[in-house]
């Protein structure tokens, strides 16, 4: 069992969040680091799945729909976390609390909000 979920940050997320979370010891990669800039949301979710990472985004509407389709189709994903655009330090703190509270297995196939 994997204790902490690894993160994949969507294109709309500030790189500052990746830096803050890495400084706290979390495993984080970004769309830019994975050469996925400009790809659509379904491709981003597929990439996160292929990397076995939980996806973090600000894009609530599209990813809620992608989550619904994945679950209805019996497709596994490693979690989707949605956060509003707010103070990046506060957002990183909320993500860290979630990752420290739930195991990777508990986040799997979940749609969560911070």
PLY file of the C-alpha trace (Angstrom):
ply
format ascii 1.0
element vertex 114
property float x
property float y
property float z
element edge 113
property int vertex1
property int vertex2
end_header
0.00 0.00 0.00
1.30 3.41 -0.98
1.00 5.91 1.83
1.16 9.28 0.04
-0.43 10.04 -3.30
1.87 11.44 -5.97
0.56 14.54 -7.75
0.30 15.66 -11.35
-0.45 19.39 -11.58
-2.65 20.52 -14.46
-1.56 23.29 -16.80
-3.72 25.89 -15.05
-1.94 25.42 -11.71
0.86 27.72 -10.56
4.31 26.14 -10.42
4.60 27.74 -6.97
2.25 25.05 -5.63
4.60 22.35 -6.94
7.55 24.07 -5.27
5.76 24.43 -1.93
4.58 20.82 -1.89
8.00 19.49 -2.90
9.54 21.49 -0.05
7.14 19.61 2.25
8.35 16.27 0.88
5.57 15.44 -1.58
6.18 13.82 -4.97
4.91 16.30 -7.57
5.24 16.63 -11.33
3.69 19.15 -13.68
2.25 19.25 -17.17
5.30 21.24 -18.28
7.73 18.69 -16.84
5.87 15.87 -18.59
5.85 17.72 -21.96
2.05 17.89 -21.97
1.51 21.64 -22.43
-1.47 22.45 -24.64
-3.05 19.00 -24.43
-6.76 18.73 -23.68
-8.21 17.65 -20.34
-8.94 14.01 -21.29
-5.30 13.66 -22.40
-4.12 15.20 -19.12
-6.18 12.74 -17.09
-4.85 9.85 -19.20
-1.31 11.05 -18.54
-1.97 11.24 -14.80
-3.37 7.70 -14.93
-0.37 6.42 -16.88
1.92 7.96 -14.24
-0.28 6.59 -11.42
-0.70 10.11 -10.04
-3.54 12.09 -8.57
-4.37 15.10 -10.76
-4.75 18.55 -9.21
-6.57 21.26 -11.19
-8.59 24.44 -10.92
-10.79 23.26 -13.81
-13.82 22.04 -11.87
-16.41 21.68 -14.65
-14.35 19.62 -17.09
-12.81 17.33 -14.49
-16.09 16.69 -12.69
-17.42 15.42 -16.02
-14.29 13.38 -16.75
-14.57 11.82 -13.29
-18.25 10.92 -13.86
-17.43 9.34 -17.24
-14.50 7.37 -15.82
-16.55 5.97 -12.93
-19.55 5.18 -15.17
-17.21 3.39 -17.58
-15.52 1.41 -14.82
-12.21 3.14 -15.50
-9.72 3.58 -12.68
-7.96 6.86 -11.95
-5.71 7.84 -9.06
-7.84 10.71 -7.82
-8.75 14.20 -8.93
-8.37 17.13 -6.54
-10.01 20.42 -7.46
-9.11 23.70 -5.83
-10.27 27.23 -6.44
-7.84 29.95 -7.41
-6.86 31.44 -4.09
-3.70 32.30 -2.23
-1.19 29.72 -3.48
0.29 29.16 -0.01
-3.15 28.47 1.46
-4.02 26.18 -1.43
-0.75 24.24 -1.02
-1.46 23.96 2.71
-4.92 22.51 2.03
-3.52 20.01 -0.49
-0.85 18.96 2.01
-3.47 18.43 4.72
-5.49 16.25 2.37
-2.43 14.22 1.32
-1.42 13.79 4.96
-4.94 12.68 5.92
-5.81 10.22 3.13
-3.63 7.43 1.76
-3.07 7.04 -1.96
-5.52 4.12 -1.91
-8.19 6.24 -0.23
-7.78 8.96 -2.88
-8.02 6.51 -5.78
-11.14 7.08 -7.94
-12.21 10.00 -5.74
-13.14 13.53 -6.73
-12.00 15.79 -3.88
-12.12 19.53 -3.23
-9.70 21.73 -1.31
0 1
1 2
2 3
3 4
4 5
5 6
6 7
7 8
8 9
9 10
10 11
11 12
12 13
13 14
14 15
15 16
16 17
17 18
18 19
19 20
20 21
21 22
22 23
23 24
24 25
25 26
26 27
27 28
28 29
29 30
30 31
31 32
32 33
33 34
34 35
35 36
36 37
37 38
38 39
39 40
40 41
41 42
42 43
43 44
44 45
45 46
46 47
47 48
48 49
49 50
50 51
51 52
52 53
53 54
54 55
55 56
56 57
57 58
58 59
59 60
60 61
61 62
62 63
63 64
64 65
65 66
66 67
67 68
68 69
69 70
70 71
71 72
72 73
73 74
74 75
75 76
76 77
77 78
78 79
79 80
80 81
81 82
82 83
83 84
84 85
85 86
86 87
87 88
88 89
89 90
90 91
91 92
92 93
93 94
94 95
95 96
96 97
97 98
98 99
99 100
100 101
101 102
102 103
103 104
104 105
105 106
106 107
107 108
108 109
109 110
110 111
111 112
112 113
